[in-house]
């Protein structure tokens, strides 16, 4: 990994190792957000996954192998997912559109590494035969808007997956929860009073509930990692250009291109296999291919911990304690761990991030207005979306400065890893928020303040085009997952996946079961 294979000391940005170890037991951070209440959950014993009755809770790799061997047909796999969705989706509301009849036929599926494995497409993307509503009442049941798939989804289709429908998303994917007025709130299988996160909340709920082994997700500011954190899943945000991209991965990234696609899974193995199957290789590869990672590494790393978010928020006490306890675990395993508060901070990026984010909402509404011949209003669009468009209108003269700030931040990302291989942070300031805490109907300034403090850890990786992974590392007293985020330089997915394998083996989150589970 360029610039980080032999990290040096950065005495201005790190707090010493001794102080880190003291902090593990001494930190008493005030809570930032009361987590949802819910019963404590005992970890059940690992469930046997050899009989056909256990097939619905198999991971994607094992399910693909069962189909390939003839133990299970693609039609049987589809029907198991459809029955699970019929039984449990009413409780979690993770499907924006069900395509059960077509999926049950399991016909004309390409031969690939995941042939016949049930899947879902996030309702921000077109897929043949399914409507694309973008989580918006203005686009309710609209037909697919393009005649061809994106390069990423074309490659996903070639894997042989069998989509059972579209997963829910907040309106245009613009916030950290999935509670659109179009479909109503998507609920967390761990505790239905809580959010499943956003914007890939429907995907996370379907996977966490065991309805699907994995599902399509996208991440423009944390939208893979945040739902993973809320629901206790693995969420890898890849480097920009790692997967097939419009115009080819070698073209320069525009700073406003924040979003990258991926999947949500219950285990690291499925994430690693999907990554290996999808990463761009050959002459078009902008990044050196990683290949299939099959387990943890013996490499001892230098890891920096930043508890405070770049937005200046502190995590609640349980989250802080979980991250510091993880740091202590990493120390015990031979890694060197330091506190590095401020290493991710950038005043200009934070100042302009919401202007850049709001620009996307404004552009979407402007395109709709030109097509509809009228101005957007509250009859079709949510207050949060309209508020973002208004925020952009009031600040659009700042866009040139925003572009410069983003370019500088992207150029500086590598330098933030001169002393460390990876940086560890919380994913969220607290476990999953209650339904309604980030309602799209809140006053704009209230929603902005809450989402900034709750989900301020994730946007930097998007601005840098860099990889990051969210993994569950603890459970709060409420039973909700607490997740850690590991960040790396651009192209550094190998170490992220290896670290996730190591922690999964120790912590055993693949055996955790939520209240609502198809197994």
C-alpha angles and dihedrals in degrees: 000000000000115000095005109059091093104026117194132209119282104190094178095060105034134073112218125267093246092054089049091055091048090050092057091071101025105050115110103170115182115246115262097194133008108242123228114277117242142145119285111256124218114214107250121221115270110280120236110250102190104088125077090244087066095052095100091064096046117116120248095262094050093044091051089051092050090052094045092050093050094244086121130014123230088245091054091048090051093048092050090054092045092051090048090050092048090051101042111019091079086064097047103025095214100147121082091180131011119214095180099142094056093039092052090061091058089197133156093013114162117244107251143125093290102036110165097004110141114243142165131224119223111246093241092073134065122244125177114267096011130097120241112218101164087217088286131125088217090066099037110161093348114167119252106288101216135052092219137044124247113262089255096052091043087058091046090052089053089058087071099244119162112219115211092191148302123309123227124259136176115263105300089342091280104144145039097257134054107232105124119171088230097066105007125239123331107223130219113249089215091059120355091209088068135073121260088216129244161320093349090037097131091052091050094048093049093049097042090050091054094243091119130019092220139352142198116269138169131209123206098151104356102317095139097038098044096055089043089055093047096049103033098253138133113259121182118188104198127214113274108269094021090112127043109296137191108267093014130288094265095066115099115267116243111228092238090059095096101146128089129175130236142128141271118231140175094229139033094238092065091048091050094049093047090048092051092048094049108037115112115254136178128032094338094056111114091183130048106262115252099202125201114334109201104178150344125313129234089223114124112222140197107236127188121205121211112184098175115073120236085249088063098251123136124217123246117264097263093050093047092048091049093052093046091047088052088052089053090050090052090050090051089053091057103265121128112238130192136173109246105179110180098021091115097038121117118167094199094050093050090046093054104030094090091047089056091045092049090051089067092054091047092050092050093051092046091053091048091048092053090050097043096040093228140081119270115251142169093281090074107016135052125248091245092055093045090047092053091051090050090048090055092048090054093047106031092113086068094062096097089053090045091054091051092048091051092048091051092047092050090049091050097048096092091052090059087068099051090108099033140041094213137013119218124206138152114269092220134013090242141002117285113320122238118266106270097029089105097026112166087229095063118111107276097244092048092052092045093051093047098046092046093054096039100044105023097121102073111053097076093071089054092050090050096043086234133143126255135170132207119207131172111247106166144003125240122231086263090060093249118134122256113208136201126214121213117196128197140178117276109292093020100121093120094070091043093055093044091051091049091052091051094050094044090055091052101038099036098212091157086075094054113110125198125220090261111050132149093218 
